Amino acid sequence: MNGFEKRTFAKKEQLLQAVLEIINHPSGIKVLTIQKLVDTTHISRATIFKYYASKDQLLKQAFIYYLDQMNQQALEILAQKKRLYLDLSSTYPVKNHGYSST
């Protein structure tokens, strides 16, 4: 990934995080405007619409981004539990409760 692509990726991620922060407000989606995103992120309207054709598309991408983040966290938790089980089972003999060493 070259420098331009890295900056583009960073701006898109910044936008998606800002959308999630704004809609995680008691008023939710009602308070989300493109101008609020511009003010929050200092990314121009033109750039926002270059990345996302509409506010609806931006919202959809924000939810997909959120689900991807939750999925990644879940995978990390499962990996930690598996490592803990394997560490314990190598130290103390325990029955296999659905975790395999492979």
PyMOL commands that set and color helices and strands:
alter all, ss='L'
color gray80, all
select helices_A, chain A and resi 3-23+28-31+34-41+45-51+55-91
alter helices_A, ss='H'
color red, helices_A
deselect
rebuild
show_as cartoon
